[in-house]
Amino acid sequence: MSKATETAVKMIESLPEDVQGQVVAGLRVLVEEARDEAKWDALIEKKKESLIDAARKARKEIEKGKADDMDFDKL
């Protein structure tokens, strides 16, 4: 366990039990959000070159006049 985690545990343990439950519930939300962010970061990093290639292709098509504006009403 890291020092930061040990410190957090000690801080939570110093609270009344009912408050500890509230804090832990809030931490669960934060941890899940951090996991989701990490997954997105990993996915984007993995697909980075493909995304760059797609953007370059789109830019070239726009320059050649082969691209149309997206009609968001049709989505």
C-alpha positions as CSV (number, residue, x, y, z in Angstrom):
1,M,0.0,0.0,0.0
2,S,1.3,3.4,-0.9
3,K,1.9,6.2,1.6
4,A,-0.9,8.2,0.0
5,T,-3.3,5.3,0.5
6,E,-2.2,4.7,4.0
7,T,-2.8,8.4,4.8
8,A,-6.3,8.4,3.2
9,V,-7.2,5.2,5.2
10,K,-6.0,6.8,8.5
11,M,-8.0,10.0,7.7
12,I,-11.2,8.0,7.0
13,E,-10.7,5.8,10.1
14,S,-10.6,9.0,12.2
15,L,-14.2,9.8,11.2
16,P,-17.4,8.5,12.8
17,E,-18.6,5.2,11.1
18,D,-21.6,6.7,9.4
19,V,-19.4,9.4,7.9
20,Q,-16.9,6.8,6.8
21,G,-19.6,5.2,4.7
22,Q,-20.4,8.5,3.0
23,V,-16.7,9.1,2.3
24,V,-16.2,5.6,0.9
25,A,-19.3,6.0,-1.3
26,G,-17.8,9.2,-2.7
27,L,-14.5,7.5,-3.2
28,R,-16.1,4.7,-5.2
29,V,-17.5,7.2,-7.6
30,L,-14.1,8.9,-8.0
31,V,-12.3,5.6,-8.5
32,E,-14.7,4.5,-11.2
33,E,-14.3,7.8,-13.0
34,A,-10.5,7.5,-12.8
35,R,-10.8,4.0,-14.2
36,D,-13.0,5.1,-17.1
37,E,-10.6,8.0,-17.9
38,A,-7.6,5.6,-17.9
39,K,-9.5,3.2,-20.3
40,W,-10.2,6.1,-22.6
41,D,-6.6,7.4,-22.5
42,A,-5.3,3.9,-23.3
43,L,-7.8,3.4,-26.1
44,I,-7.0,6.8,-27.7
45,E,-3.2,6.1,-27.3
46,K,-3.7,2.8,-29.0
47,K,-5.7,4.3,-31.9
48,K,-3.7,7.5,-32.1
49,E,-2.0,6.8,-35.5
50,S,-5.3,5.7,-37.0
51,L,-7.0,8.9,-35.9
52,I,-4.2,11.0,-37.2
53,D,-4.3,9.2,-40.6
54,A,-8.1,9.7,-40.8
55,A,-7.7,13.4,-40.0
56,R,-5.1,13.8,-42.7
57,K,-7.3,12.0,-45.2
58,A,-10.2,14.2,-44.3
59,R,-8.1,17.3,-44.6
60,K,-6.9,16.3,-48.1
61,E,-10.5,15.6,-49.2
62,I,-11.5,19.0,-48.0
63,E,-8.7,20.7,-49.8
64,K,-9.7,18.9,-53.0
65,G,-13.3,19.9,-52.6
66,K,-14.4,16.3,-52.3
67,A,-15.9,16.6,-48.8
68,D,-19.4,17.8,-48.0
69,D,-20.6,19.4,-44.8
70,M,-22.1,16.9,-42.4
71,D,-25.9,17.1,-42.1
72,F,-26.4,16.6,-38.4
73,D,-30.2,16.5,-38.9
74,K,-29.8,13.2,-40.7
75,L,-27.9,11.5,-37.9
